[in-house]
Amino acid sequence: MMLALSLLLFNQLPYSWWVFAALFLTPDLSMLGYLINARVGAATYNIVHHKGIALAIYIAGIYFHSYGFQFAGLLLFAHSSFDRMLGYGLKYSDSFNHTHLGIIGKQKSV
C-alpha cells in the first residue's frame, strides 16, 4: 500500500513516468558504501532507505513548494517500500545480509 500511495502522489507531480522508472533503482547506489566496509555500507544504505527520511524530504518539498524535493522524497519512499515488499530491510553493520527483517540471501552450509 505504501508503494501504491507513492505512485498516486507522484501522479500529482509535473514529471513523466519514464523519469520515475529510470531513477527508481538509483537509491541502491548507496550500497557502494560497502566498498569501504560493512559499517559505512550499512550507514549509507540505511540513510537512503529510511522511510522517515524519505517522508521528511517529501514534506519539506511541500513546505518549500519544491517539486524536486517532493519527487526525491516519493522516489525514496517508493523504492524503500518496494524493497520491504521483497524482504530487504535496513542493514546491521556486521554484514550486508543481516537486516532488521532477518537474514537475506542464500545461507552458507556448515
The first five atom37 places (N, CA, C, CB, O) and aatype in JSON, in Angstrom:
{
  "aatype": [12, 12, 10, 0, 10, 15, 10, 10, 10, 13, 2, 5, 10, 14, 18, 15, 17, 17, 19, 13, 0, 0, 10, 13, 10, 16, 14, 3, 10, 15, 12, 10, 7, 18, 10, 9, 2, 0, 1, 19, 7, 0, 0, 16, 18, 2, 9, 19, 8, 8, 11, 7, 9, 0, 10, 0, 9, 18, 9, 0, 7, 9, 18, 13, 8, 15, 18, 7, 13, 5, 13, 0, 7, 10, 10, 10, 13, 0, 8, 15, 15, 13, 3, 1, 12, 10, 7, 18, 7, 10, 11, 18, 15, 3, 15, 13, 2, 8, 16, 8, 10, 7, 9, 9, 7, 11, 5, 11, 15, 19],
  "atom_mask": [
    [1, 1, 1, 1, 1],
    [1, 1, 1, 1, 1],
    [1, 1, 1, 1, 1],
    [1, 1, 1, 1, 1],
    [1, 1, 1, 1, 1],
    [1, 1, 1, 1, 1],
    [1, 1, 1, 1, 1],
    [1, 1, 1, 1, 1],
    [1, 1, 1, 1, 1],
    [1, 1, 1, 1, 1],
    [1, 1, 1, 1, 1],
    [1, 1, 1, 1, 1],
    [1, 1, 1, 1, 1],
    [1, 1, 1, 1, 1],
    [1, 1, 1, 1, 1],
    [1, 1, 1, 1, 1],
    [1, 1, 1, 1, 1],
    [1, 1, 1, 1, 1],
    [1, 1, 1, 1, 1],
    [1, 1, 1, 1, 1],
    [1, 1, 1, 1, 1],
    [1, 1, 1, 1, 1],
    [1, 1, 1, 1, 1],
    [1, 1, 1, 1, 1],
    [1, 1, 1, 1, 1],
    [1, 1, 1, 1, 1],
    [1, 1, 1, 1, 1],
    [1, 1, 1, 1, 1],
    [1, 1, 1, 1, 1],
    [1, 1, 1, 1, 1],
    [1, 1, 1, 1, 1],
    [1, 1, 1, 1, 1],
    [1, 1, 1, 0, 1],
    [1, 1, 1, 1, 1],
    [1, 1, 1, 1, 1],
    [1, 1, 1, 1, 1],
    [1, 1, 1, 1, 1],
    [1, 1, 1, 1, 1],
    [1, 1, 1, 1, 1],
    [1, 1, 1, 1, 1],
    [1, 1, 1, 0, 1],
    [1, 1, 1, 1, 1],
    [1, 1, 1, 1, 1],
    [1, 1, 1, 1, 1],
    [1, 1, 1, 1, 1],
    [1, 1, 1, 1, 1],
    [1, 1, 1, 1, 1],
    [1, 1, 1, 1, 1],
    [1, 1, 1, 1, 1],
    [1, 1, 1, 1, 1],
    [1, 1, 1, 1, 1],
    [1, 1, 1, 0, 1],
    [1, 1, 1, 1, 1],
    [1, 1, 1, 1, 1],
    [1, 1, 1, 1, 1],
    [1, 1, 1, 1, 1],
    [1, 1, 1, 1, 1],
    [1, 1, 1, 1, 1],
    [1, 1, 1, 1, 1],
    [1, 1, 1, 1, 1],
    [1, 1, 1, 0, 1],
    [1, 1, 1, 1, 1],
    [1, 1, 1, 1, 1],
    [1, 1, 1, 1, 1],
    [1, 1, 1, 1, 1],
    [1, 1, 1, 1, 1],
    [1, 1, 1, 1, 1],
    [1, 1, 1, 0, 1],
    [1, 1, 1, 1, 1],
    [1, 1, 1, 1, 1],
    [1, 1, 1, 1, 1],
    [1, 1, 1, 1, 1],
    [1, 1, 1, 0, 1],
    [1, 1, 1, 1, 1],
    [1, 1, 1, 1, 1],
    [1, 1, 1, 1, 1],
    [1, 1, 1, 1, 1],
    [1, 1, 1, 1, 1],
    [1, 1, 1, 1, 1],
    [1, 1, 1, 1, 1],
    [1, 1, 1, 1, 1],
    [1, 1, 1, 1, 1],
    [1, 1, 1, 1, 1],
    [1, 1, 1, 1, 1],
    [1, 1, 1, 1, 1],
    [1, 1, 1, 1, 1],
    [1, 1, 1, 0, 1],
    [1, 1, 1, 1, 1],
    [1, 1, 1, 0, 1],
    [1, 1, 1, 1, 1],
    [1, 1, 1, 1, 1],
    [1, 1, 1, 1, 1],
    [1, 1, 1, 1, 1],
    [1, 1, 1, 1, 1],
    [1, 1, 1, 1, 1],
    [1, 1, 1, 1, 1],
    [1, 1, 1, 1, 1],
    [1, 1, 1, 1, 1],
    [1, 1, 1, 1, 1],
    [1, 1, 1, 1, 1],
    [1, 1, 1, 1, 1],
    [1, 1, 1, 0, 1],
    [1, 1, 1, 1, 1],
    [1, 1, 1, 1, 1],
    [1, 1, 1, 0, 1],
    [1, 1, 1, 1, 1],
    [1, 1, 1, 1, 1],
    [1, 1, 1, 1, 1],
    [1, 1, 1, 1, 1],
    [1, 1, 1, 1, 1]
  ],
  "atom_positions": [
    [[0.82, -1.19, 0.0], [0.0, 0.0, 0.0], [0.86, 1.26, 0.0], [-0.93, 0.0, 1.2], [0.48, 2.28, -0.59]],
    [[2.03, 1.2, 0.66], [2.88, 2.39, 0.69], [3.46, 2.68, -0.69], [4.02, 2.2, 1.7], [3.6, 3.84, -1.08]],
    [[3.8, 1.64, -1.43], [4.27, 1.83, -2.8], [3.16, 2.43, -3.65], [4.77, 0.49, -3.4], [3.4, 3.34, -4.43]],
    [[1.95, 1.92, -3.51], [0.81, 2.44, -4.27], [0.54, 3.91, -3.91], [-0.45, 1.59, -4.0], [0.24, 4.71, -4.8]],
    [[0.65, 4.26, -2.65], [0.48, 5.65, -2.23], [1.54, 6.54, -2.88], [0.55, 5.76, -0.69], [1.23, 7.64, -3.33]],
    [[2.76, 6.07, -2.93], [3.84, 6.83, -3.57], [3.52, 7.09, -5.03], [5.17, 6.07, -3.45], [3.72, 8.2, -5.52]],
    [[3.04, 6.08, -5.71], [2.71, 6.23, -7.13], [1.54, 7.19, -7.32], [2.38, 4.88, -7.76], [1.53, 7.99, -8.25]],
    [[0.56, 7.11, -6.44], [-0.58, 8.01, -6.51], [-0.14, 9.46, -6.32], [-1.63, 7.63, -5.45], [-0.57, 10.34, -7.06]],
    [[0.72, 9.7, -5.33], [1.2, 11.06, -5.08], [2.12, 11.54, -6.2], [1.93, 11.12, -3.74], [2.11, 12.72, -6.55]],
    [[2.92, 10.62, -6.75], [3.8, 11.0, -7.86], [2.97, 11.46, -9.05], [4.71, 9.83, -8.26], [3.38, 12.37, -9.78]],
    [[1.83, 10.85, -9.26], [0.96, 11.2, -10.38], [0.51, 12.66, -10.31], [-0.25, 10.28, -10.4], [0.11, 13.24, -11.32]],
    [[0.58, 13.27, -9.12], [0.2, 14.67, -8.95], [1.33, 15.63, -9.3], [-0.24, 14.9, -7.52], [1.11, 16.84, -9.41]],
    [[2.54, 15.11, -9.49], [3.69, 15.96, -9.8], [3.83, 16.14, -11.31], [4.99, 15.34, -9.21], [3.34, 15.32, -12.08]],
    [[4.5, 17.21, -11.73], [4.62, 17.5, -13.17], [5.79, 16.78, -13.84], [4.77, 18.99, -13.37], [6.52, 17.38, -14.63]],
    [[5.96, 15.5, -13.54], [7.04, 14.72, -14.14], [6.46, 13.55, -14.93], [8.02, 14.21, -13.06], [5.38, 13.05, -14.61]],
    [[7.18, 13.13, -15.94], [6.76, 11.97, -16.73], [7.09, 10.69, -15.97], [7.45, 11.97, -18.12], [8.01, 10.64, -15.16]],
    [[6.3, 9.66, -16.25], [6.51, 8.37, -15.59], [7.85, 7.75, -15.94], [5.4, 7.41, -15.96], [8.42, 7.02, -15.13]],
    [[8.37, 8.04, -17.13], [9.65, 7.44, -17.51], [10.77, 7.94, -16.6], [9.97, 7.75, -18.98], [11.74, 7.22, -16.36]],
    [[10.64, 9.17, -16.09], [11.66, 9.71, -15.18], [11.65, 8.9, -13.88], [11.41, 11.22, -14.89], [12.7, 8.53, -13.35]],
    [[10.46, 8.63, -13.37], [10.33, 7.83, -12.15], [10.92, 6.43, -12.37], [8.83, 7.72, -11.72], [11.69, 5.93, -11.55]],
    [[10.55, 5.81, -13.48], [11.04, 4.47, -13.78], [12.55, 4.45, -13.97], [10.35, 3.91, -15.02], [13.23, 3.53, -13.51]],
    [[13.07, 5.45, -14.65], [14.51, 5.5, -14.92], [15.33, 5.68, -13.65], [14.82, 6.63, -15.89], [16.45, 5.17, -13.56]],
    [[14.78, 6.38, -12.67], [15.52, 6.66, -11.44], [15.15, 5.74, -10.28], [15.3, 8.09, -11.04], [15.7, 5.88, -9.19]],
    [[14.24, 4.83, -10.48], [13.7, 4.02, -9.39], [14.78, 3.24, -8.63], [12.68, 3.06, -9.93], [14.68, 3.09, -7.41]],
    [[15.78, 2.75, -9.31], [16.82, 1.95, -8.65], [18.03, 2.76, -8.17], [17.3, 0.87, -9.59], [18.95, 2.2, -7.57]],
    [[18.04, 4.06, -8.43], [19.2, 4.86, -8.02], [19.47, 4.85, -6.51], [19.01, 6.27, -8.47], [20.64, 4.98, -6.13]],
    [[18.48, 4.71, -5.63], [18.82, 4.63, -4.21], [19.75, 3.47, -3.87], [17.56, 4.52, -3.39], [20.44, 3.5, -2.85]],
    [[19.77, 2.44, -4.72], [20.66, 1.31, -4.45], [22.13, 1.65, -4.66], [20.28, 0.14, -5.33], [23.0, 0.85, -4.3]],
    [[22.42, 2.8, -5.23], [23.82, 3.24, -5.32], [24.41, 3.45, -3.93], [23.93, 4.54, -6.13], [25.63, 3.48, -3.77]],
    [[23.55, 3.59, -2.93], [24.03, 3.73, -1.55], [24.77, 2.5, -1.07], [22.86, 4.02, -0.62], [25.49, 2.56, -0.08]],
    [[24.61, 1.38, -1.77], [25.34, 0.16, -1.4], [26.84, 0.29, -1.68], [24.78, -1.04, -2.15], [27.63, -0.53, -1.21]],
    [[27.22, 1.3, -2.44], [28.64, 1.49, -2.73], [29.45, 1.73, -1.46], [28.83, 2.65, -3.69], [30.66, 1.54, -1.45]],
    [[28.79, 2.15, -0.39], [29.46, 2.31, 0.89], [30.09, 1.0, 1.38], [0.0, 0.0, 0.0], [31.04, 1.02, 2.16]],
    [[29.56, -0.13, 0.93], [30.12, -1.42, 1.32], [31.51, -1.64, 0.73], [29.2, -2.54, 0.89], [32.24, -2.53, 1.18]],
    [[31.89, -0.85, -0.27], [33.25, -0.94, -0.8], [34.27, -0.47, 0.22], [33.37, -0.13, -2.1], [35.44, -0.85, 0.16]],
    [[33.84, 0.37, 1.16], [34.73, 0.83, 2.23], [34.75, -0.21, 3.34], [34.27, 2.22, 2.79], [35.81, -0.76, 3.66]],
    [[33.6, -0.48, 3.92], [33.46, -1.58, 4.91], [31.99, -1.73, 5.24], [34.31, -1.3, 6.21], [31.15, -0.94, 4.79]],
    [[31.67, -2.75, 6.03], [30.26, -3.06, 6.33], [29.6, -1.97, 7.16], [30.16, -4.39, 7.06], [28.41, -1.7, 7.0]],
    [[30.35, -1.34, 8.06], [29.77, -0.29, 8.91], [29.37, 0.93, 8.08], [30.77, 0.11, 10.0], [28.27, 1.46, 8.24]],
    [[30.25, 1.37, 7.21], [29.95, 2.51, 6.35], [28.84, 2.15, 5.37], [31.23, 2.98, 5.59], [27.94, 2.95, 5.12]],
    [[28.91, 0.94, 4.81], [27.88, 0.49, 3.88], [26.51, 0.46, 4.5], [0.0, 0.0, 0.0], [25.53, 0.91, 3.9]],
    [[26.42, -0.06, 5.71], [25.13, -0.12, 6.41], [24.61, 1.29, 6.67], [25.25, -0.91, 7.73], [23.42, 1.55, 6.53]],
    [[25.49, 2.2, 7.06], [25.08, 3.57, 7.35], [24.56, 4.27, 6.09], [26.25, 4.37, 7.94], [23.5, 4.9, 6.13]],
    [[25.29, 4.17, 5.0], [24.84, 4.84, 3.77], [23.55, 4.22, 3.25], [25.94, 4.78, 2.69], [22.64, 4.93, 2.82]],
    [[23.48, 2.9, 3.29], [22.27, 2.21, 2.83], [21.07, 2.61, 3.68], [22.48, 0.68, 2.88], [20.01, 2.92, 3.14]],
    [[21.23, 2.6, 5.0], [20.11, 2.89, 5.9], [19.63, 4.33, 5.8], [20.52, 2.59, 7.32], [18.43, 4.59, 5.92]],
    [[20.54, 5.26, 5.59], [20.12, 6.66, 5.44], [19.24, 6.82, 4.21], [21.36, 7.6, 5.34], [18.2, 7.47, 4.27]],
    [[19.65, 6.23, 3.1], [18.92, 6.38, 1.85], [17.62, 5.56, 1.85], [19.8, 5.96, 0.68], [16.66, 5.94, 1.19]],
    [[17.59, 4.46, 2.58], [16.42, 3.58, 2.57], [15.5, 3.75, 3.78], [16.88, 2.14, 2.49], [14.6, 2.94, 4.0]],
    [[15.72, 4.79, 4.56], [14.88, 5.04, 5.73], [13.62, 5.79, 5.29], [15.66, 5.85, 6.82], [13.71, 6.88, 4.73]],
    [[12.48, 5.21, 5.55], [11.22, 5.82, 5.11], [10.94, 7.14, 5.81], [10.07, 4.87, 5.35], [10.32, 8.03, 5.21]],
    [[11.37, 7.29, 7.04], [11.17, 8.55, 7.75], [11.92, 9.7, 7.09], [0.0, 0.0, 0.0], [11.4, 10.81, 6.99]],
    [[13.12, 9.43, 6.64], [13.9, 10.45, 5.94], [13.23, 10.78, 4.61], [15.36, 9.97, 5.7], [13.14, 11.95, 4.23]],
    [[12.74, 9.76, 3.92], [12.05, 9.98, 2.65], [10.82, 10.86, 2.87], [11.63, 8.63, 2.02], [10.57, 11.78, 2.09]],
    [[10.05, 10.59, 3.91], [8.87, 11.41, 4.21], [9.25, 12.83, 4.58], [8.06, 10.78, 5.33], [8.56, 13.78, 4.2]],
    [[10.34, 12.99, 5.32], [10.79, 14.33, 5.69], [11.17, 15.14, 4.45], [12.0, 14.25, 6.66], [10.87, 16.33, 4.36]],
    [[11.83, 14.5, 3.49], [12.2, 15.18, 2.24], [10.93, 15.57, 1.47], [13.12, 14.27, 1.37], [10.83, 16.68, 0.96]],
    [[9.98, 14.65, 1.4], [8.72, 14.94, 0.7], [7.97, 16.1, 1.35], [7.84, 13.69, 0.67], [7.49, 17.0, 0.67]],
    [[7.86, 16.07, 2.67], [7.16, 17.13, 3.4], [7.89, 18.46, 3.25], [7.01, 16.76, 4.9], [7.25, 19.51, 3.14]],
    [[9.23, 18.43, 3.26], [9.99, 19.66, 3.02], [9.67, 20.2, 1.63], [11.52, 19.39, 3.16], [9.58, 21.42, 1.44]],
    [[9.51, 19.31, 0.67], [9.14, 19.73, -0.68], [7.79, 20.41, -0.72], [0.0, 0.0, 0.0], [7.6, 21.39, -1.45]],
    [[6.84, 19.9, 0.05], [5.52, 20.54, 0.12], [5.65, 21.91, 0.78], [4.51, 19.64, 0.91], [5.11, 22.9, 0.29]],
    [[6.38, 21.96, 1.89], [6.53, 23.2, 2.64], [7.2, 24.29, 1.82], [7.33, 22.94, 3.91], [6.77, 25.44, 1.83]],
    [[8.26, 23.91, 1.09], [9.03, 24.88, 0.3], [8.54, 25.0, -1.15], [10.49, 24.51, 0.3], [9.17, 25.67, -1.97]],
    [[7.43, 24.33, -1.47], [6.88, 24.36, -2.82], [7.91, 23.92, -3.86], [6.37, 25.77, -3.16], [8.06, 24.54, -4.91]],
    [[8.61, 22.84, -3.54], [9.66, 22.31, -4.42], [9.25, 20.95, -4.96], [11.0, 22.21, -3.66], [9.2, 19.96, -4.24]],
    [[8.95, 20.92, -6.26], [8.61, 19.64, -6.88], [9.79, 18.69, -6.85], [8.14, 19.86, -8.32], [9.61, 17.47, -6.76]],
    [[10.99, 19.22, -6.91], [12.18, 18.37, -6.88], [12.31, 17.59, -5.58], [0.0, 0.0, 0.0], [12.59, 16.4, -5.59]],
    [[12.1, 18.29, -4.47], [12.16, 17.61, -3.17], [11.0, 16.63, -3.01], [12.13, 18.64, -2.02], [11.18, 15.54, -2.47]],
    [[9.82, 17.01, -3.48], [8.69, 16.1, -3.41], [8.99, 14.83, -4.21], [7.41, 16.77, -3.93], [8.72, 13.72, -3.76]],
    [[9.54, 15.02, -5.4], [9.88, 13.87, -6.24], [10.92, 12.99, -5.56], [10.4, 14.34, -7.6], [10.77, 11.77, -5.52]],
    [[11.98, 13.6, -5.03], [13.03, 12.83, -4.38], [12.47, 12.04, -3.19], [14.17, 13.76, -3.91], [12.79, 10.87, -3.02]],
    [[11.65, 12.69, -2.38], [11.06, 12.01, -1.23], [10.18, 10.85, -1.64], [0.0, 0.0, 0.0], [10.24, 9.77, -1.04]],
    [[9.35, 11.06, -2.66], [8.48, 9.98, -3.12], [9.26, 8.85, -3.75], [7.46, 10.51, -4.12], [8.93, 7.68, -3.57]],
    [[10.31, 9.18, -4.5], [11.13, 8.14, -5.1], [11.79, 7.28, -4.03], [12.21, 8.76, -6.02], [11.78, 6.05, -4.11]],
    [[12.37, 7.92, -3.02], [13.0, 7.18, -1.92], [11.97, 6.33, -1.17], [13.7, 8.14, -0.95], [12.24, 5.18, -0.82]],
    [[10.79, 6.91, -0.91], [9.75, 6.18, -0.18], [9.25, 4.99, -1.0], [8.59, 7.12, 0.17], [9.05, 3.9, -0.46]],
    [[9.03, 5.2, -2.29], [8.55, 4.12, -3.15], [9.59, 3.0, -3.24], [8.22, 4.65, -4.57], [9.26, 1.82, -3.13]],
    [[10.84, 3.38, -3.43], [11.91, 2.38, -3.55], [12.04, 1.59, -2.25], [13.25, 3.06, -3.9], [12.15, 0.36, -2.27]],
    [[12.03, 2.28, -1.13], [12.15, 1.6, 0.16], [10.96, 0.69, 0.43], [12.29, 2.62, 1.3], [11.12, -0.41, 0.97]],
    [[9.78, 1.12, 0.05], [8.59, 0.28, 0.22], [8.69, -0.97, -0.66], [7.31, 1.07, -0.12], [8.32, -2.06, -0.23]],
    [[9.17, -0.8, -1.87], [9.36, -1.94, -2.78], [10.39, -2.91, -2.19], [9.81, -1.45, -4.18], [10.19, -4.12, -2.22]],
    [[11.49, -2.37, -1.67], [12.5, -3.23, -1.04], [11.9, -4.03, 0.12], [13.68, -2.39, -0.53], [12.18, -5.22, 0.25]],
    [[11.09, -3.38, 0.95], [10.47, -4.09, 2.08], [9.55, -5.19, 1.6], [9.69, -3.11, 2.97], [9.47, -6.25, 2.22]],
    [[8.84, -4.95, 0.48], [7.97, -5.99, -0.08], [8.79, -7.22, -0.47], [7.2, -5.45, -1.31], [8.32, -8.36, -0.35]],
    [[10.01, -7.0, -0.94], [10.87, -8.1, -1.35], [11.64, -8.72, -0.19], [11.85, -7.61, -2.4], [12.37, -9.7, -0.37]],
    [[11.48, -8.15, 1.01], [12.13, -8.71, 2.19], [13.48, -8.1, 2.53], [0.0, 0.0, 0.0], [14.19, -8.62, 3.39]],
    [[13.83, -6.99, 1.86], [15.1, -6.33, 2.15], [14.86, -5.24, 3.18], [15.74, -5.73, 0.86], [14.1, -4.3, 2.95]],
    [[15.5, -5.39, 4.32], [15.31, -4.42, 5.39], [16.52, -3.54, 5.57], [0.0, 0.0, 0.0], [17.49, -3.61, 4.81]],
    [[16.46, -2.71, 6.59], [17.59, -1.87, 6.95], [18.71, -2.77, 7.47], [17.19, -0.8, 8.02], [18.46, -3.79, 8.1]],
    [[19.94, -2.38, 7.19], [21.1, -3.25, 7.43], [21.7, -3.04, 8.82], [22.16, -3.01, 6.38], [21.7, -1.93, 9.35]],
    [[22.2, -4.14, 9.37], [23.05, -4.07, 10.55], [24.48, -3.96, 10.06], [22.84, -5.31, 11.48], [24.79, -4.33, 8.93]],
    [[25.36, -3.47, 10.91], [26.72, -3.18, 10.48], [27.65, -4.39, 10.41], [27.32, -2.17, 11.38], [28.81, -4.25, 10.02]],
    [[27.16, -5.57, 10.8], [28.04, -6.73, 10.78], [28.13, -7.39, 9.4], [27.58, -7.75, 11.79], [29.16, -7.97, 9.06]],
    [[27.06, -7.31, 8.6], [27.12, -7.86, 7.24], [25.94, -7.34, 6.42], [27.1, -9.41, 7.28], [24.93, -6.91, 6.97]],
    [[26.09, -7.38, 5.12], [25.05, -6.91, 4.21], [23.78, -7.75, 4.34], [25.55, -6.95, 2.76], [22.68, -7.22, 4.19]],
    [[23.92, -9.03, 4.62], [22.79, -9.95, 4.67], [21.97, -9.86, 5.96], [23.29, -11.35, 4.51], [20.87, -10.41, 6.01]],
    [[22.48, -9.19, 6.98], [21.81, -9.11, 8.27], [20.96, -7.84, 8.31], [22.84, -9.14, 9.46], [21.5, -6.73, 8.39]],
    [[19.62, -8.01, 8.24], [18.72, -6.86, 8.21], [17.74, -6.91, 9.36], [17.96, -6.81, 6.88], [17.63, -7.91, 10.06]],
    [[17.03, -5.81, 9.55], [16.03, -5.78, 10.62], [14.85, -6.71, 10.33], [15.52, -4.36, 10.82], [14.02, -6.94, 11.21]],
    [[14.76, -7.23, 9.11], [13.71, -8.19, 8.76], [14.21, -9.63, 8.82], [13.17, -7.89, 7.38], [13.46, -10.57, 8.57]],
    [[15.49, -9.79, 9.15], [16.08, -11.12, 9.22], [17.25, -11.25, 8.25], [0.0, 0.0, 0.0], [17.71, -10.26, 7.68]],
    [[17.72, -12.46, 8.08], [18.84, -12.74, 7.18], [18.3, -12.89, 5.76], [19.62, -14.04, 7.62], [17.3, -13.57, 5.53]],
    [[18.98, -12.25, 4.8], [18.57, -12.36, 3.4], [19.62, -13.13, 2.62], [18.35, -10.95, 2.76], [20.77, -13.23, 3.04]],
    [[19.22, -13.68, 1.5], [20.15, -14.39, 0.63], [20.28, -15.86, 1.0], [0.0, 0.0, 0.0], [19.63, -16.35, 1.93]],
    [[21.13, -16.53, 0.24], [21.36, -17.96, 0.49], [22.2, -18.15, 1.73], [22.04, -18.62, -0.71], [23.17, -17.43, 1.97]],
    [[21.81, -19.12, 2.52], [22.55, -19.43, 3.74], [23.71, -20.36, 3.41], [21.62, -20.07, 4.8], [23.57, -21.31, 2.64]],
    [[24.86, -20.07, 3.99], [26.02, -20.94, 3.8], [25.83, -22.21, 4.6], [27.34, -20.22, 4.22], [25.44, -22.17, 5.77]],
    [[26.1, -23.34, 3.96], [26.0, -24.6, 4.71], [27.29, -24.82, 5.49], [25.73, -25.8, 3.76], [28.37, -24.44, 5.05]],
    [[27.15, -25.44, 6.65], [28.28, -25.64, 7.53], [29.01, -26.91, 7.2], [27.84, -25.67, 8.97], [30.0, -27.24, 7.85]]
  ]
}
